[in-house]
Amino acid sequence: MKISTRKIIVQLIAALLIFLFAYASLSKLLNFKTFRFTLGQMPVIGSYAASATVLIPAMNLLAVLLLLLPRTRRAGLFYSFFLLTGYTGYIGYVLLSFQQLPCSCNGIMPWLSWPQHFWLNLVIVALIIISLLLSKRFIAINPSALANADNRESRKPV
C-alpha cells in the first residue's frame, strides 16, 4: 500500500497537534490550582477563571479526540485552526493592550516569552493551513476532482 507524501505530512502535523494539545491539557489539569490562579490574573478572562480553568483543557482534549480518529481528523484540523487562531488572537490582543502580563510558566516551553509564544502559535496555525490544503478532500487543490466535476457538467442531457 502506497502512502502519499501529502498524507504523511498531514498525519505528521496532526500528530504534532495531538502532542501539543494533549500536553497542554494534561499540564493544566495536573497543575489545576496554579492554572486557575494564573487565569485569574489574566486580562479580560480573569473574572471567568473558574469556568475557563475547566473549558480550556476540555476544548484542547476535544481537539485531541478529533485529531486521533481518522474519520474526524479533517474536522479536528479545522477545529484546531479555529481554537489556535482564537488563542493567538487573545495573545496578540493582550500584547497590544497590556504592559504587565502574568507568567504562564507551566506550559510546554516555559522559556518562551509572550511575543515568542505568539509567533510560535502563528507558525502552528500556518502548519494547520498547510495540512488542510494538502488534505485529499480539499477539492480546490485536487485537479482531478475539479476535472471530474467539470466533465459531469458537460455530460448533462440536452
QUIQUI-V836108 format. One record per helix or strand. SS is the DSSP state (H for helix, E for strand). FROM is the first residue (numbers start at 1). TO is the last residue. Records with the same first field share a line. If there is no record, write none. Layout:
BEGIN
SS = FROM-TO / FROM-TO
END
This chain:
BEGIN
H = 5-30 / 32-41 / 46-68 / 70-97 / 114-134 / 139-141 / 143-154
END
